[in-house]
């Protein structure tokens, strides 16, 4: 059996945290090789084989490998002993049950993992730009406090691979959505010049005219600032240097590969 190649995070004793890479699975083409997302068009048989391989690596059965059907909102599911919970429409999962691997699916969106070593609880968050605007990461910290008695200052956080500011060009409507919700725009956004394709001599030529500049948003920074605002200590927040768009040979990128391609699974397990 093939073995998935994982990008592991060290978040503390007694917790396993990782993001899958594209290597070590049974999917093909733009889904190759490792994908377990059932909602992006990959073959069911490849997904079954990939899940089986991951479960074997984690030493769990398939029922203990949980991923929601995400909808870019802010609903958070609390996973207890009943693993038959309906995970339709959730963008974050949390649990304090050992041996349950909870994770989210991304391909440019930002995955965020939280670990509370005092209360022994974990959370996995899917933060696309819409979820980020709605402050899903901040809400997840508050939900852990309400459900488990988590103190934000105890949380260890990992922001996983996602699209970075240099690659995340957005329209004015996206910029306006962040501004409307009160984000510190100088801290999370910047205008980049757009390449002038009409220049035949130098393809890297940039025109200085303002109409040829586009906004770029720093999604990892947006989520890091939400964690800090929620009371998580800055020194306990790690941010992955991996930009999925720039490293699409190793990590899936919907912007680079198209939406009919595989997804990264970023997960955490007590």
C-alpha positions in Angstrom: 0.0 0.0 0.0 1.2 3.5 -0.8 1.9 5.8 2.1 0.8 9.4 2.1 3.6 12.0 2.5 2.7 14.3 5.3 3.9 17.8 6.3 4.0 17.5 10.1 3.6 20.2 12.7 5.0 20.0 16.2 2.3 21.6 18.4 3.0 19.7 21.7 3.2 16.4 23.4 0.4 14.0 22.8 -1.0 15.6 19.7 -0.6 14.8 16.0 -0.9 17.6 13.5 -0.2 17.6 9.7 -1.1 18.7 6.2 -1.2 16.2 3.4 0.9 16.8 0.3 0.2 15.7 -3.2 2.5 12.7 -2.9 1.9 9.1 -1.9 -1.7 8.3 -3.0 -3.9 6.7 -5.7 -5.5 9.7 -7.3 -4.6 10.7 -10.9 -4.3 13.8 -13.0 -5.0 17.0 -11.3 -6.2 15.0 -8.2 -2.8 13.2 -8.0 -1.7 11.7 -6.0 -3.3 12.1 -2.6 -6.8 13.5 -2.2 -9.6 12.5 0.2 -12.1 15.3 -0.6 -15.3 13.8 -2.0 -16.7 17.1 -3.3 -14.1 18.0 -6.0 -14.7 15.4 -8.6 -12.1 12.7 -7.8 -12.9 9.0 -8.2 -14.6 7.3 -5.2 -12.2 4.4 -5.4 -9.1 6.6 -5.3 -10.5 8.4 -2.3 -11.3 5.2 -0.5 -7.8 3.9 -1.1 -6.3 7.2 0.1 -8.4 7.3 3.2 -7.4 3.7 4.0 -3.7 4.5 3.6 -4.0 7.6 5.8 -5.9 5.7 8.5 -3.3 3.0 8.5 -0.6 5.6 8.9 -2.5 7.2 11.8 -3.4 3.8 13.4 -7.2 4.6 13.4 -10.2 3.3 11.5 -12.1 5.2 8.9 -14.9 6.2 11.3 -12.3 8.2 13.3 -11.2 10.3 10.2 -13.5 13.3 10.0 -13.8 16.1 7.4 -16.8 18.3 7.0 -18.5 19.4 3.8 -17.4 23.1 3.9 -19.6 26.0 2.7 -17.4 29.1 3.4 -19.4 30.1 6.4 -18.7 30.0 10.2 -20.5 27.0 11.6 -18.4 25.0 14.0 -19.2 21.4 14.9 -18.4 19.9 18.3 -17.4 16.3 17.9 -18.0 14.1 20.9 -18.1 10.3 21.3 -20.8 10.0 18.7 -18.8 9.9 15.5 -21.9 9.6 13.3 -22.5 13.4 13.5 -23.7 15.0 10.3 -20.8 17.2 9.1 -22.7 18.9 6.3 -22.3 22.7 6.2 -19.5 23.1 8.8 -16.2 25.0 8.3 -14.6 24.0 11.5 -14.5 21.0 13.8 -13.4 20.7 17.5 -13.1 17.8 19.8 -11.6 16.7 23.2 -11.9 13.0 22.3 -8.6 11.2 21.9 -8.0 9.1 18.7 -10.4 11.2 16.5 -8.6 12.9 13.6 -10.5 16.1 12.7 -9.4 18.1 9.6 -10.4 20.6 6.9 -9.9 20.6 3.2 -8.2 23.4 1.3 -6.5 24.4 -1.9 -5.4 28.0 -1.4 -7.8 28.7 1.5 -6.1 28.9 4.9 -6.3 26.0 7.3 -5.8 26.8 11.0 -5.2 24.3 13.8 -5.7 25.0 17.5 -4.5 23.0 20.5 -5.3 23.6 24.1 -2.8 21.5 26.1 -4.5 22.4 29.5 -8.0 21.3 28.6 -6.8 18.7 26.0 -8.9 20.0 23.2 -8.3 20.6 19.5 -9.9 22.5 16.6 -9.4 22.5 12.8 -10.6 25.6 10.8 -11.2 26.2 7.1 -10.7 30.0 6.5 -11.2 31.0 2.9 -11.6 34.7 2.3 -15.3 34.6 3.0 -14.8 32.8 6.3 -11.9 35.1 7.2 -14.1 38.1 6.6 -16.7 36.6 8.9 -13.9 36.0 11.5 -14.2 32.2 11.8 -10.9 31.8 13.5 -11.7 34.4 16.2 -15.1 32.7 16.6 -13.5 29.3 17.0 -11.3 30.5 19.9 -14.5 31.8 21.6 -16.3 28.5 20.9 -13.5 26.5 22.5 -13.7 28.8 25.5 -17.4 28.2 25.8 -17.4 24.5 25.3 -14.1 23.4 26.9 -13.2 26.2 29.2 -10.2 27.0 27.0 -8.1 30.0 28.0 -6.9 31.7 24.8 -3.5 32.3 26.3 -3.0 28.5 26.5 -3.7 27.9 22.8 -1.0 26.7 20.5 -1.9 27.7 16.9 -0.7 26.6 13.5 -1.7 28.4 10.3 -1.1 25.9 7.5 -0.3 26.1 3.8 -2.4 28.5 1.7 -2.2 31.2 -0.9 0.0 34.1 0.2 -0.3 37.8 -0.4 2.0 38.0 -3.5 -0.2 35.5 -5.3 -3.7 36.4 -3.9 -4.9 39.1 -6.3 -8.5 40.2 -5.5 -11.2 42.4 -7.0 -12.2 45.7 -5.3 -15.3 44.0 -3.9 -13.2 41.6 -1.8 -11.1 44.5 -0.5 -14.2 46.4 0.3 -15.7 43.4 2.2 -12.6 43.3 4.5 -12.7 47.1 4.9 -16.4 47.0 5.7 -15.8 44.5 8.5 -13.3 46.7 10.2 -10.0 44.9 9.3 -6.8 46.9 9.5 -6.4 47.2 5.8 -2.8 48.6 5.8 -1.8 45.5 7.7 -3.4 43.0 5.5 -3.5 44.5 2.0 -1.3 46.0 -0.7 -1.7 47.1 -4.3 0.6 45.3 -6.7 1.3 46.4 -10.3 -0.2 44.2 -13.0 2.1 43.0 -15.7 1.6 44.7 -19.1 1.3 41.8 -21.6 1.5 44.3 -24.5 5.2 44.8 -23.8 7.0 42.4 -26.1 10.5 43.4 -25.2 10.2 42.7 -21.5 7.4 40.5 -20.1 8.2 41.7 -16.6 7.5 45.4 -17.5 5.1 47.1 -15.1 3.0 50.1 -16.1 2.8 52.8 -13.4 -0.8 53.8 -14.3 -3.1 53.3 -11.3 -5.6 51.4 -13.3 -3.0 48.6 -13.7 -2.7 48.0 -10.0 -4.7 45.3 -8.2 -5.3 44.6 -4.5 -3.7 41.6 -2.9 -4.9 40.4 0.6 -2.7 38.6 3.1 -5.0 35.8 4.3 -2.5 34.2 6.7 -1.9 37.5 8.4 -5.6 38.1 8.6 -6.1 34.9 10.5 -3.0 35.5 12.7 -4.3 38.9 13.7 -7.7 37.3 14.6 -5.9 34.8 16.9 -4.1 37.7 18.6 -7.3 39.7 18.9 -8.9 36.6 20.5 -6.2 36.5 23.1 -3.8 33.9 21.7 -0.2 34.8 22.5 1.8 35.8 19.3 4.7 33.6 20.3 2.4 30.6 20.3 1.2 31.2 16.7 3.2 29.5 13.9 2.6 30.5 10.2 3.5 28.2 7.4 5.8 29.8 4.8 4.3 27.6 2.1 2.3 29.4 -0.6 0.1 26.8 -2.3 -0.1 28.8 -5.6 3.7 29.0 -5.8 4.2 25.4 -4.7 1.4 23.7 -6.5 3.7 20.8 -7.5 3.6 19.7 -3.8 0.4 21.2 -2.5 -2.9 21.6 -4.3 -3.9 25.1 -5.6 -7.3 25.7 -7.1 -6.1 28.9 -8.6 -3.2 27.1 -10.3 -4.9 23.8 -11.2 -8.5 24.7 -11.4 -11.4 23.8 -9.1 -11.5 20.3 -10.5 -8.4 19.2 -8.7 -7.4 17.7 -5.4 -7.4 19.2 -1.9 -5.0 19.4 1.0 -6.2 17.8 4.2 -5.0 19.7 7.3 -5.8 17.8 10.5 -5.1 17.4 14.2 -5.6 14.5 16.6 -5.2 14.0 20.3 
